[in-house]
């Protein structure tokens, strides 16, 4: 039984190493930055994944405790790989591609990268801040008016 | 009131579970601390994530996750084959526009991530109005087929989950 698990773990490590190697080789071999992005984001996922599964099998079979850290690593990898790829792709489009060499999006607009005002979140925050200040000013004025009126009526009474 | 204290209940649950797994100790101590994190982090980040996504179809999430895992496995083998055996001058990279029927930002994020993780495709850009994705294909003799597969395989299921 021990031999069986050893073979399984060894196979997983070899698979992991192989896909890691292919991913790195793809970085060298593919012709331009956009295609190069494909090799590490994918091949590396299975490469790391196989090593992690191997580690889980090792701890379950030989140390007798279930280790779930590897699932976390997988989760974080799946969350971060697409985001990194997206940012590298964006930087590359901005550097090397003109808008007329890309297919247009559906509808009237353009891709976000050619639309400088696309990110309005900062502007919205400014607007909210302005509105808050305005509201505070109005409230202060109203309070001052009420205070003045009350002061006036008290002065009338005396 | 409850919405103010607990802006994202799913995130609270997820953070607690992640903390327990990271700590690798399933004791009352870590559970309490995990819950504390799970309550504090959504509460602090609520201004940056004001809308609460509504998940309508929980069993669909499992189906979606299994399909994506299977596709990631296939994706790795496909890309490895292309890297090793297709010469560079035979490679046909292509840009594809994928029009979106999804409107929830969370759903679009999941779709973009899925496209990047699956066979030979990579999300490069979002349209300014948020109604299309720009996808780069490593080797696509038939770009329209790629677009239809993304819409049929992933977007339809995400629509069932989120909308």
Interface residues (C-beta under 8 A of the other chain):
Chain A: X19 X22 X23 X25 X26 X29 X30 X31 X32 X34 X35 X37 X38 X39 X41 X42 X43 X45 X46 X67 X68 X69 X71 X72 X75 X78 X79 X81 X82 X83 X85 X86 X89 X90 X93 X102 X103 X104 X105 X106 X107 X108 X109 X110 X111 X112 X113 X114 X115 X118
Chain B: X18 X21 X22 X24 X72 X73 X75 X76 X77 X79 X80 X83 X84 X88 X91 X93 X95 X96 X97 X99 X100 X112 X113 X116 X117 X120 X122 X123 X124 X125 X126 X127 X128 X129 X131 X132 X134 X136 X138
